[in-house]
Amino acid sequence: MCGIAGWYRRSNQPVSKAVVERMCDTIVSRGPDDSGYFVDGDFGFGMRRLSIIDIEGGHQPMFTPDGRYAIVFNGELYNHLDVRVELERSGIAFRTHSDTETLLLAFAQWGDEAWIRFEGMFAAAVWDREARRLTLARDPLGIKPLYLTKQHGGIAFASEIRALRTLPNHEWDIDDRAVHDFFSFGHVQPTRSIFQQAQSLAAGHFLRVDAGGMELKQYWKPRFAPNLALSSEEWVEETRARVLNTVKRHMLADVTVGSFLSGGVDSSAITAAMSQVAQAPVKAFTIGFPSTSIDETAEAAAIARHLGAEHHVLPLEPIAAGDLLPMVQSSFDEPCAATAAIPIWHLSRFAAQQVKVVLCGEGSDEVFGGYKRQRTAALAARLKPLIKSLGPLSKLIDELPLNGSPWWNYRVQNVRRFRDAALLDNSFQRFFAATEISAPDIRKRLYQESFFDRFDGPGSYKRLEQEYFDEAAHQLDPLEQFMLADLTVHMPGSLLNRLDRGSMAHSLEARVPFLSHDFVDWSLTMPTKMKRRGGTGKLVLREAMEPWLPTGLLSKRKRGFQIPFAEWFRGDFSRFAREAWNDSGARQSGYLRPEAVEQLFREHDASLANHGRTLYAIAMFSCWWQQTKTEGKRAAA
């Protein structure tokens, strides 16, 4: 696991090693164990390494024996030993035991056909010294980040935007569309970044760059191909075997591997599979929220005892927002309002005191249909004809009075959103509506009028649908459409981003066995009836895990990895959010109407509506705004 960075000027102007070193110094938390750099005329790249596999022999950049190809690589390849055997049979000799060397020699042997052969997470840069060609590639699901900036005829890349911002004579202007993304969804949608001049390399793509130009190609994408030949019992047995196999592969390391364990199905399945193959008790790490309705410490402890795991619990007590929010936001170089970012950041810091690697349950909801929002969207689709037939009567919901009862007010708010989602055209549009942190009517109140008119308003869901999904995707059934959107939009944009940043801030490698592309390919052959039935999601996974887990665990309600923002935003969080908004300069940014922001605070404090997610976004945007402006002043100096 590493952080990588480089610059190809393509102008016969030399790249300074000092510039590459400075880029890598900004991402030292991604690789505190080692560093390496290589400069070749108008090209240079480097890395910071977190040593996990072949600790002694995995130094980068790494070169082929003939010196033609050089590589820097961030990630882990769990099947690299299988690929290594195939290469050795072709007469290729190895000098190390590193997966980096396997990837490099595979590229030298097969070119860009090598990427799809690997099971793992990666962002890689290969320099062809003979052809003076740079190839950049990102893993199929977008587990590892890779950002690009194309300026002055050249291209630079890095694991984080902050590394790109150290480049001399580069411009960094805030992208207004990305700001709209953030206040709509709590993150910037791929492949945009918060800056006009930076983008992420799309998941499952590689980019070739040489003196003649740039060529972007996709080498993997999700394909739904239901296999109707297997019985329910066969699907359950196959699921158990597949989970065990992918977890076993993901435990490949020369250091101790632990797990993140909540009381839910996903992390429990991962920890249970680890316990099946581990030679010693698994180190399992849990975060608790004492005296709250979302605390799952007791359930996690019961699972750990049942599995014989070595259980470590971190109770997350209330922390002063003025200390907490800026600290977490500083791990990101874009504004992030993911509710799970705070517990992931704390749990990663806690786990990193004992292990370098953890396995996590992310991806299960996406591939096994586990989200409540998927069920809600399906219900909305079924009720659309009824709601549409009501005509103007459906608007009576808007006339329902709000009072001093939070229970009543929040339900009125949710019913209005359900009604609006039901009237949308398809599951893609309902996906965007379901993953929003603010409803369109809230944004209309909040946004400056010109800002709203540019990016929001009527047809906004349709425009997002057209941006991300082609005509072939519309042939999928409603649940498959929703799952595709989760895998290709929400997964790399939010879920994987928050996991990567929270863990790597503490030099901890987080692996996601459910998101091996081989596992995903297989899961997409499973009929949707095996994934959801009535109100129960992840049906086949629950049945497959029953022999490994305590009786009754799998029937518990999913609570998610979250913190209670609705309640927290009436105390210290609310006070800090107001102060950050007023003092950071974000109030003068020109995006939001100050009087509307203040009105949201008043409504939330009075329990007239639950604006917790939106107010959290305003607080994190304010933290980011202040940090970014401070960093900009330092860079200018």
C-alpha positions as CSV (number, residue, x, y, z in Angstrom):
1,M,0.0,0.0,0.0
2,C,1.4,3.4,-1.0
3,G,0.8,6.9,-2.1
4,I,2.0,7.7,-5.6
5,A,2.5,10.9,-7.6
6,G,4.2,12.0,-10.8
7,W,4.4,14.6,-13.6
8,Y,4.8,14.2,-17.3
9,R,5.4,17.7,-18.7
10,R,5.6,16.5,-22.4
11,S,7.4,19.7,-23.3
12,N,11.1,18.7,-23.2
13,Q,11.3,20.8,-20.0
14,P,12.9,18.7,-17.2
15,V,11.0,17.6,-14.2
16,S,12.8,18.3,-11.0
17,K,13.3,15.5,-8.5
18,A,12.6,18.0,-5.7
19,V,9.1,18.7,-7.2
20,V,8.3,14.9,-7.1
21,E,9.6,14.6,-3.6
22,R,7.5,17.6,-2.5
23,M,4.4,15.9,-4.1
24,C,5.0,12.7,-2.2
25,D,5.8,14.5,1.1
26,T,2.2,15.7,1.2
27,I,0.9,12.1,1.3
28,V,3.4,10.6,3.8
29,S,0.6,9.1,5.9
30,R,-0.1,6.7,3.0
31,G,3.4,5.4,3.2
32,P,5.5,6.1,6.3
33,D,7.8,3.1,5.8
34,D,9.7,3.9,2.6
35,S,10.1,6.3,-0.3
36,G,11.5,6.3,-3.8
37,Y,11.8,8.6,-6.9
38,F,12.7,8.4,-10.5
39,V,13.2,11.3,-13.0
40,D,13.7,10.8,-16.7
41,G,13.8,14.2,-18.5
42,D,10.4,15.7,-18.8
43,F,8.9,12.8,-16.7
44,G,9.2,12.0,-13.0
45,F,7.3,9.9,-10.4
46,G,7.6,8.7,-6.9
47,M,5.9,6.9,-4.0
48,R,5.5,6.7,-0.3
49,R,5.3,3.0,0.9
50,L,3.3,1.3,3.6
51,S,5.1,-2.1,3.7
52,I,2.7,-5.0,3.7
53,I,4.0,-7.7,1.3
54,D,7.7,-8.5,0.8
55,I,8.7,-5.8,3.3
56,E,12.4,-6.0,2.3
57,G,12.1,-6.5,-1.5
58,G,9.1,-4.3,-2.4
59,H,10.9,-1.0,-2.8
60,Q,9.6,1.3,-5.6
61,P,10.0,2.5,-8.2
62,M,10.6,-0.9,-9.6
63,F,12.2,-1.6,-13.0
64,T,12.1,-4.5,-15.5
65,P,15.5,-6.3,-15.9
66,D,16.1,-4.6,-19.3
67,G,15.3,-1.2,-17.7
68,R,12.6,-0.3,-20.2
69,Y,9.6,-0.2,-17.8
70,A,9.3,1.4,-14.4
71,I,6.3,1.3,-12.0
72,V,4.9,2.9,-8.9
73,F,1.9,1.2,-7.6
74,N,-0.6,1.8,-4.8
75,G,-2.7,-1.2,-3.6
76,E,-2.6,-4.9,-3.1
77,L,-3.0,-7.8,-5.6
78,Y,-4.5,-10.8,-3.9
79,N,-4.0,-13.3,-6.8
80,H,-0.5,-12.1,-7.7
81,L,1.0,-15.5,-6.8
82,D,-1.3,-17.2,-9.4
83,V,-0.3,-14.7,-12.1
84,R,3.4,-15.1,-11.0
85,V,3.2,-18.9,-11.7
86,E,1.8,-18.2,-15.2
87,L,4.6,-15.8,-16.0
88,E,7.2,-18.2,-14.6
89,R,5.9,-20.9,-16.9
90,S,6.6,-18.5,-19.8
91,G,10.3,-18.3,-18.7
92,I,10.1,-15.0,-16.8
93,A,12.3,-14.9,-13.7
94,F,11.5,-13.0,-10.5
95,R,13.9,-11.2,-8.2
96,T,11.4,-10.4,-5.3
97,H,8.3,-11.8,-3.7
98,S,6.4,-8.5,-4.3
99,D,3.1,-8.1,-6.0
100,T,4.5,-4.9,-7.5
101,E,7.0,-7.0,-9.5
102,T,4.2,-9.3,-10.6
103,L,2.2,-6.4,-11.9
104,L,5.2,-4.8,-13.7
105,L,6.3,-8.0,-15.4
106,A,2.7,-8.8,-16.4
107,F,2.4,-5.4,-18.0
108,A,5.7,-6.0,-19.9
109,Q,4.4,-9.3,-21.1
110,W,0.7,-8.5,-21.9
111,G,0.5,-4.7,-22.0
112,D,-2.9,-3.3,-21.1
113,E,-4.5,-6.7,-21.1
114,A,-2.7,-7.3,-17.8
115,W,-5.1,-5.1,-15.7
116,I,-8.1,-7.3,-15.9
117,R,-6.1,-10.4,-14.8
118,F,-5.6,-9.0,-11.3
119,E,-7.9,-9.4,-8.4
120,G,-7.3,-6.5,-6.0
121,M,-7.3,-2.8,-5.4
122,F,-4.8,-0.6,-7.2
123,A,-3.8,2.7,-8.8
124,A,-0.7,2.2,-10.9
125,A,1.6,4.3,-13.1
126,V,3.9,2.5,-15.6
127,W,6.6,4.5,-17.5
128,D,7.8,3.1,-20.8
129,R,11.3,4.7,-21.2
130,E,11.7,3.5,-24.8
131,A,8.4,4.8,-26.1
132,R,8.2,7.6,-23.6
133,R,4.7,6.6,-22.8
134,L,2.9,6.8,-19.4
135,T,0.1,4.4,-18.6
136,L,-2.2,5.0,-15.6
137,A,-4.7,2.5,-14.4
138,R,-7.3,2.2,-11.6
139,D,-8.9,-1.0,-10.2
140,P,-12.3,-2.1,-11.5
141,L,-14.4,-0.8,-8.6
142,G,-12.4,2.4,-7.8
143,I,-11.2,1.2,-4.4
144,K,-7.9,3.1,-4.6
145,P,-8.0,6.8,-5.7
146,L,-6.1,8.4,-8.6
147,Y,-6.4,12.1,-9.4
148,L,-5.2,13.8,-12.6
149,T,-4.6,17.4,-13.7
150,K,-4.0,18.3,-17.3
151,Q,-2.3,21.7,-17.5
152,H,0.3,23.4,-19.8
153,G,0.3,20.5,-22.2
154,G,1.3,18.0,-19.6
155,I,-0.4,15.7,-17.1
156,A,0.2,15.1,-13.4
157,F,-1.2,12.4,-11.2
158,A,-1.4,11.6,-7.5
159,S,-3.3,9.6,-4.9
160,E,-4.6,12.8,-3.4
161,I,-5.3,16.3,-4.9
162,R,-3.2,17.9,-2.2
163,A,-0.1,16.4,-3.9
164,L,-1.1,18.0,-7.2
165,R,-1.5,21.4,-5.6
166,T,2.2,21.6,-4.9
167,L,3.0,21.7,-8.6
168,P,4.5,25.0,-9.7
169,N,2.5,27.4,-11.9
170,H,-0.7,25.3,-11.8
171,E,-4.1,26.9,-11.4
172,W,-6.8,25.7,-8.9
173,D,-10.3,27.1,-9.4
174,I,-13.3,25.8,-7.5
175,D,-15.8,23.9,-9.8
176,D,-19.3,25.3,-9.1
177,R,-20.8,22.1,-10.4
178,A,-18.8,20.1,-7.8
179,V,-20.1,22.4,-5.1
180,H,-23.6,21.6,-6.2
181,D,-22.7,17.9,-6.1
182,F,-21.5,18.3,-2.5
183,F,-24.6,20.1,-1.2
184,S,-26.8,17.6,-3.0
185,F,-25.1,14.4,-2.1
186,G,-22.5,15.1,0.6
187,H,-19.6,14.5,-1.8
188,V,-18.4,15.3,-5.3
189,Q,-19.7,12.9,-7.9
190,P,-17.1,11.0,-10.0
191,T,-15.2,11.8,-12.0
192,R,-15.3,15.4,-11.1
193,S,-13.3,17.0,-8.2
194,I,-13.9,20.1,-6.3
195,F,-11.4,21.9,-8.6
196,Q,-12.0,22.5,-12.3
197,Q,-8.5,21.5,-13.1
198,A,-8.5,18.0,-11.4
199,Q,-10.5,14.8,-12.1
200,S,-10.3,11.3,-10.9
201,L,-9.4,8.5,-13.3
202,A,-12.6,6.5,-13.7
203,A,-12.8,3.1,-12.0
204,G,-12.0,0.2,-14.4
205,H,-10.1,2.5,-16.9
206,F,-6.6,3.0,-18.0
207,L,-5.1,6.1,-19.7
208,R,-2.2,6.1,-22.1
209,V,-0.2,9.3,-22.5
210,D,2.6,10.1,-24.9
211,A,3.8,12.9,-27.1
212,G,1.0,12.2,-29.6
213,G,-1.9,12.6,-27.1
214,M,-4.0,10.8,-24.5
215,E,-6.2,7.7,-24.9
216,L,-8.7,6.6,-22.2
217,K,-10.1,3.1,-22.3
218,Q,-12.4,1.0,-20.1
219,Y,-11.3,-2.5,-19.4
220,W,-14.1,-3.6,-16.9
221,K,-17.7,-2.8,-16.1
222,P,-20.5,-4.5,-14.2
223,R,-22.5,-6.9,-16.3
224,F,-25.8,-8.4,-15.0
225,A,-26.3,-11.9,-16.4
226,P,-28.7,-13.8,-14.1
227,N,-28.1,-17.6,-13.9
228,L,-31.5,-19.2,-13.5
229,A,-30.2,-22.8,-13.4
230,L,-29.2,-23.0,-9.7
231,S,-31.6,-23.8,-6.9
232,S,-31.8,-21.6,-3.8
233,E,-29.8,-24.2,-1.8
234,E,-27.1,-24.2,-4.4
235,W,-26.9,-20.4,-4.3
236,V,-26.5,-20.4,-0.5
237,E,-23.7,-23.0,-0.7
238,E,-22.0,-21.1,-3.5
239,T,-22.2,-17.9,-1.6
240,R,-20.6,-19.4,1.5
241,A,-17.8,-20.8,-0.5
242,R,-17.2,-17.6,-2.5
243,V,-17.1,-15.5,0.7
244,L,-14.6,-17.8,2.3
245,N,-12.4,-17.8,-0.8
246,T,-12.4,-14.0,-1.3
247,V,-11.7,-13.4,2.4
248,K,-8.8,-16.0,2.3
249,R,-7.2,-14.2,-0.6
250,H,-7.6,-10.8,1.1
251,M,-5.7,-12.0,4.1
252,L,-2.5,-12.3,2.1
253,A,0.1,-10.2,4.0
254,D,3.4,-10.3,5.8
255,V,1.8,-8.5,8.7
256,T,-1.1,-9.1,11.1
257,V,-4.6,-8.6,9.5
258,G,-7.5,-7.5,11.6
259,S,-11.2,-6.7,10.9
260,F,-13.7,-3.9,11.5
261,L,-16.6,-5.6,13.3
262,S,-20.0,-4.1,13.9
263,G,-23.2,-6.0,14.8
264,G,-24.3,-6.2,11.2
265,V,-24.3,-9.0,8.6
266,D,-21.5,-7.6,6.4
267,S,-18.6,-7.2,8.8
268,S,-19.8,-10.3,10.8
269,A,-19.6,-12.4,7.6
270,I,-16.0,-11.1,6.9
271,T,-14.9,-11.7,10.5
272,A,-16.5,-15.2,10.6
273,A,-14.8,-16.2,7.3
274,M,-11.4,-14.9,8.7
275,S,-11.9,-17.1,11.7
276,Q,-12.4,-20.1,9.5
277,V,-8.9,-19.7,8.0
278,A,-6.8,-17.7,10.4
279,Q,-4.1,-19.5,12.4
280,A,-4.7,-17.3,15.5
281,P,-7.6,-15.4,16.9
282,V,-8.7,-12.6,14.7
283,K,-8.2,-9.1,16.1
284,A,-11.6,-7.4,15.7
285,F,-12.2,-3.7,16.2
286,T,-15.5,-2.2,17.1
287,I,-16.6,1.4,17.7
288,G,-19.4,2.0,20.1
289,F,-21.8,4.9,20.8
290,P,-22.6,4.5,24.5
291,S,-26.2,5.2,25.6
292,T,-27.5,5.7,22.1
293,S,-30.0,3.7,20.0
294,I,-27.4,2.9,17.4
295,D,-24.8,1.3,19.7
296,E,-24.0,-2.2,18.5
297,T,-21.2,-3.0,21.0
298,A,-23.2,-5.8,22.6
299,E,-24.0,-7.6,19.3
300,A,-20.4,-7.2,18.2
301,A,-19.1,-8.6,21.5
302,A,-21.4,-11.6,21.2
303,I,-20.2,-12.3,17.7
304,A,-16.5,-12.0,18.8
305,R,-17.1,-14.4,21.6
306,H,-18.8,-16.9,19.3
307,L,-15.9,-16.7,16.8
308,G,-13.1,-16.7,19.5
309,A,-11.9,-13.3,18.2
310,E,-9.7,-11.0,20.1
311,H,-12.2,-8.1,20.5
312,H,-11.2,-4.4,21.0
313,V,-13.9,-1.8,21.5
314,L,-13.5,2.0,21.2
315,P,-16.4,3.9,22.9
316,L,-16.9,7.1,20.9
317,E,-17.9,9.7,23.5
318,P,-19.1,13.2,22.5
319,I,-16.2,15.3,21.4
320,A,-16.1,19.1,21.0
321,A,-17.2,19.7,17.4
322,G,-14.6,22.5,17.1
323,D,-11.9,19.8,17.6
324,L,-13.6,16.9,15.8
325,L,-14.9,18.3,12.5
326,P,-11.8,20.2,11.3
327,M,-9.6,17.2,12.3
328,V,-11.7,14.7,10.2
329,Q,-12.2,17.1,7.3
330,S,-8.4,17.7,7.1
331,S,-8.0,14.0,6.0
332,F,-9.9,14.9,2.8
333,D,-8.9,17.5,0.2
334,E,-12.4,17.9,-0.9
335,P,-15.4,18.7,1.3
336,C,-16.9,15.5,2.7
337,A,-20.2,15.2,4.6
338,A,-20.4,11.4,4.8
339,T,-22.0,10.5,8.1
340,A,-19.6,7.5,8.5
341,A,-16.5,9.5,8.0
342,I,-16.2,10.4,11.7
343,P,-16.5,6.8,13.1
344,I,-14.2,5.4,10.3
345,W,-11.6,8.0,11.1
346,H,-11.7,7.2,14.9
347,L,-11.8,3.4,14.4
348,S,-8.9,3.5,12.0
349,R,-6.8,5.4,14.4
350,F,-7.7,2.9,17.1
351,A,-7.0,-0.2,15.0
352,A,-3.7,1.2,13.6
353,Q,-2.2,1.0,17.1
354,Q,-2.2,-2.8,16.7
355,V,-2.4,-3.8,13.0
356,K,-1.5,-2.5,9.6
357,V,-4.3,-4.1,7.7
358,V,-8.1,-4.6,8.3
359,L,-10.8,-6.3,6.3
360,C,-14.1,-4.4,6.0
361,G,-17.6,-5.3,5.0
362,E,-18.2,-2.5,2.5
363,G,-19.8,-3.6,-0.8
364,S,-22.2,-6.2,0.5
365,D,-25.2,-3.9,0.3
366,E,-24.3,-3.0,-3.3
367,V,-23.9,-6.5,-4.6
368,F,-26.6,-8.3,-2.5
369,G,-29.3,-5.6,-2.5
370,G,-29.1,-4.7,1.2
371,Y,-30.1,-1.0,1.3
372,K,-33.4,0.1,2.6
373,R,-33.4,2.8,0.0
374,Q,-33.6,0.1,-2.7
375,R,-36.8,-1.3,-1.1
376,T,-38.2,2.2,-0.8
377,A,-37.5,3.0,-4.4
378,A,-39.2,-0.3,-5.5
379,L,-42.2,0.6,-3.4
380,A,-42.3,4.1,-4.9
381,A,-42.3,2.6,-8.4
382,R,-45.2,0.4,-7.6
383,L,-47.2,3.2,-6.1
384,K,-46.5,5.7,-8.9
385,P,-49.7,5.0,-10.8
386,L,-51.8,5.5,-7.7
387,I,-50.1,8.7,-6.6
388,K,-50.2,10.0,-10.2
389,S,-53.9,9.3,-10.4
390,L,-54.5,11.5,-7.3
391,G,-53.4,14.5,-9.4
392,P,-53.7,17.7,-7.3
393,L,-54.8,15.7,-4.3
394,S,-51.2,14.5,-3.8
395,K,-50.2,18.1,-3.2
396,L,-52.2,18.1,-0.1
397,I,-49.2,16.6,1.7
398,D,-47.5,20.0,1.2
399,E,-50.3,21.6,3.2
400,L,-49.9,19.4,6.3
401,P,-49.1,21.7,9.3
402,L,-45.8,21.4,11.2
403,N,-45.9,21.6,15.0
404,G,-43.7,21.0,18.0
405,S,-43.6,17.2,17.6
406,P,-40.3,16.0,15.9
407,W,-42.0,12.6,15.3
408,W,-44.8,14.3,13.2
409,N,-42.6,16.8,11.5
410,Y,-39.9,14.3,10.4
411,R,-42.6,12.0,9.0
412,V,-44.2,14.7,7.0
413,Q,-40.8,15.5,5.6
414,N,-40.2,11.9,4.6
415,V,-43.7,11.4,3.1
416,R,-43.1,14.5,0.8
417,R,-39.8,13.0,-0.4
418,F,-41.4,9.6,-1.0
419,R,-44.2,11.3,-3.0
420,D,-41.7,13.2,-5.1
421,A,-39.6,10.1,-5.7
422,A,-42.6,8.0,-6.8
423,L,-43.3,10.5,-9.6
424,L,-39.8,10.1,-11.1
425,D,-39.3,8.2,-14.3
426,N,-37.1,5.2,-13.3
427,S,-34.8,3.7,-10.7
428,F,-31.8,5.7,-11.8
429,Q,-33.6,8.9,-11.0
430,R,-34.9,7.5,-7.8
431,F,-31.3,6.5,-6.9
432,F,-30.2,10.1,-7.1
433,A,-33.2,11.2,-5.1
434,A,-32.5,8.6,-2.5
435,T,-28.8,9.4,-2.0
436,E,-29.3,13.1,-1.7
437,I,-28.6,14.7,1.6
438,S,-30.9,17.7,0.8
439,A,-34.2,17.8,-1.1
440,P,-34.6,20.0,-4.1
441,D,-36.9,22.4,-2.2
442,I,-34.2,22.8,0.5
443,R,-31.6,23.6,-2.1
444,K,-33.9,26.1,-3.8
445,R,-34.2,27.9,-0.4
446,L,-30.5,27.7,0.3
447,Y,-28.8,28.4,-3.0
448,Q,-28.2,31.8,-4.4
449,E,-30.7,32.2,-7.3
450,S,-28.1,32.2,-10.1
451,F,-26.4,29.2,-8.6
452,F,-29.7,27.2,-8.4
453,D,-30.7,28.1,-11.9
454,R,-27.4,26.9,-13.4
455,F,-27.4,23.4,-11.8
456,D,-30.7,22.5,-10.2
457,G,-34.4,22.8,-10.7
458,P,-36.7,20.8,-13.1
459,G,-35.0,18.0,-15.0
460,S,-32.0,17.8,-12.7
461,Y,-32.5,14.0,-12.0
462,K,-33.0,13.4,-15.8
463,R,-29.7,15.2,-16.5
464,L,-27.9,13.0,-13.9
465,E,-29.4,9.9,-15.4
466,Q,-28.2,10.8,-18.9
467,E,-24.7,11.7,-17.6
468,Y,-24.1,8.3,-16.0
469,F,-26.2,5.7,-17.7
470,D,-26.5,4.6,-21.3
471,E,-29.5,3.1,-23.1
472,A,-28.4,-0.5,-22.4
473,A,-28.5,0.1,-18.7
474,H,-32.2,0.9,-19.0
475,Q,-32.9,-2.7,-20.0
476,L,-32.1,-3.8,-16.4
477,D,-34.9,-4.5,-13.9
478,P,-35.5,-1.8,-11.3
479,L,-33.4,-3.4,-8.5
480,E,-30.6,-4.0,-10.9
481,Q,-30.7,-0.4,-12.1
482,F,-30.4,0.7,-8.5
483,M,-27.5,-1.7,-7.8
484,L,-25.7,-0.5,-10.9
485,A,-26.0,3.1,-9.7
486,D,-24.7,2.2,-6.3
487,L,-21.7,0.3,-7.7
488,T,-20.6,2.9,-10.3
489,V,-21.6,6.2,-8.7
490,H,-22.1,6.1,-5.0
491,M,-19.5,3.4,-4.3
492,P,-16.4,5.3,-5.7
493,G,-17.8,8.7,-5.0
494,S,-18.7,8.3,-1.4
495,L,-18.3,5.0,0.4
496,L,-14.8,4.0,-0.8
497,N,-13.5,7.5,-0.7
498,R,-14.4,7.9,3.0
499,L,-12.9,4.5,3.9
500,D,-9.7,5.2,2.0
501,R,-9.2,8.7,3.5
502,G,-10.2,7.7,7.1
503,S,-7.9,4.6,7.1
504,M,-4.9,6.1,5.2
505,A,-4.9,9.2,7.5
506,H,-3.6,6.7,10.1
507,S,-1.4,4.5,7.8
508,L,-3.9,1.7,8.0
509,E,-4.7,-0.4,4.9
510,A,-8.5,-1.2,4.6
511,R,-9.4,-4.1,2.3
512,V,-12.9,-4.9,1.0
513,P,-13.3,-8.6,0.1
514,F,-16.9,-8.1,-1.2
515,L,-15.5,-5.8,-3.9
516,S,-13.0,-8.1,-5.6
517,H,-14.1,-7.8,-9.2
518,D,-14.2,-11.6,-9.5
519,F,-16.7,-11.7,-6.6
520,V,-18.7,-8.8,-8.1
521,D,-18.8,-10.5,-11.5
522,W,-20.2,-13.7,-9.8
523,S,-22.7,-11.8,-7.6
524,L,-24.2,-10.1,-10.7
525,T,-25.2,-13.6,-12.0
526,M,-27.4,-14.1,-9.0
527,P,-31.1,-13.5,-9.6
528,T,-32.5,-10.6,-7.7
529,K,-35.1,-12.9,-6.0
530,M,-32.1,-14.4,-4.1
531,K,-31.1,-11.0,-2.8
532,R,-34.3,-9.4,-1.7
533,R,-37.6,-10.8,-0.4
534,G,-40.2,-8.4,1.0
535,G,-38.4,-6.2,3.5
536,T,-35.3,-8.4,3.8
537,G,-32.2,-7.6,1.9
538,K,-29.0,-9.6,1.5
539,L,-31.2,-12.7,1.8
540,V,-28.7,-15.2,0.4
541,L,-25.8,-13.8,2.4
542,R,-27.8,-14.1,5.6
543,E,-28.7,-17.8,4.9
544,A,-25.1,-18.6,3.9
545,M,-23.7,-17.2,7.1
546,E,-26.1,-18.8,9.6
547,P,-23.8,-21.8,10.3
548,W,-21.0,-19.5,11.3
549,L,-22.8,-16.9,13.5
550,P,-24.8,-16.8,16.7
551,T,-28.5,-17.8,16.4
552,G,-30.8,-14.8,15.9
553,L,-28.1,-12.3,14.9
554,L,-29.1,-12.1,11.3
555,S,-32.7,-11.1,12.0
556,K,-31.7,-7.8,13.7
557,R,-32.5,-4.5,12.0
558,K,-29.7,-2.9,10.1
559,R,-28.6,0.3,11.8
560,G,-25.6,1.3,9.6
561,F,-22.3,3.0,10.4
562,Q,-23.5,6.5,11.4
563,I,-23.7,9.0,14.2
564,P,-26.9,10.7,15.4
565,F,-26.7,14.0,13.7
566,A,-30.3,15.0,14.3
567,E,-29.7,15.0,18.0
568,W,-26.1,16.3,17.9
569,F,-27.0,19.3,15.9
570,R,-28.9,20.8,18.8
571,G,-25.9,21.0,21.0
572,D,-22.2,21.7,20.5
573,F,-22.4,20.7,16.9
574,S,-25.0,23.3,16.1
575,R,-23.0,26.0,17.8
576,F,-19.8,25.1,16.0
577,A,-21.5,24.8,12.6
578,R,-22.9,28.3,13.0
579,E,-19.4,29.7,14.1
580,A,-17.7,27.9,11.2
581,W,-20.2,29.1,8.7
582,N,-19.8,32.7,9.9
583,D,-16.0,32.8,10.6
584,S,-14.5,30.6,7.9
585,G,-15.3,32.8,4.9
586,A,-17.8,30.3,3.5
587,R,-20.6,32.7,4.2
588,Q,-19.1,35.0,1.6
589,S,-18.4,32.2,-0.9
590,G,-21.5,33.2,-3.0
591,Y,-23.1,29.8,-3.1
592,L,-25.6,29.9,-0.2
593,R,-28.0,32.6,1.0
594,P,-26.9,33.5,4.6
595,E,-30.5,34.2,5.7
596,A,-31.6,30.8,4.5
597,V,-28.8,29.0,6.3
598,E,-29.8,30.7,9.5
599,Q,-33.5,29.8,9.0
600,L,-32.4,26.1,8.6
601,F,-30.7,26.3,12.0
602,R,-33.8,27.8,13.6
603,E,-36.1,25.1,12.1
604,H,-33.8,22.3,13.2
605,D,-33.4,23.6,16.7
606,A,-37.2,23.9,17.0
607,S,-37.7,20.3,15.7
608,L,-39.8,21.6,12.8
609,A,-37.6,19.6,10.4
610,N,-34.6,17.3,10.5
611,H,-31.9,19.3,8.7
612,G,-29.0,17.4,10.4
613,R,-27.4,16.2,7.2
614,T,-27.6,19.6,5.5
615,L,-26.2,21.4,8.5
616,Y,-23.4,18.9,8.8
617,A,-22.6,19.5,5.1
618,I,-22.5,23.3,5.8
619,A,-20.2,22.7,8.7
620,M,-17.8,20.5,6.8
621,F,-17.9,22.8,3.8
622,S,-16.9,25.7,6.1
623,C,-14.0,23.6,7.5
624,W,-12.8,22.7,4.0
625,W,-13.2,26.3,2.9
626,Q,-11.0,27.6,5.7
627,Q,-8.4,24.9,5.3
628,T,-8.2,25.3,1.6
629,K,-7.8,29.0,1.7
630,T,-5.1,28.6,4.3
631,E,-3.3,26.0,2.2
632,G,-3.6,28.3,-0.8
633,K,-1.9,31.2,1.0
634,R,0.9,28.9,2.2
635,A,1.5,27.7,-1.4
636,A,1.5,31.2,-2.7
637,A,4.1,32.2,-0.1
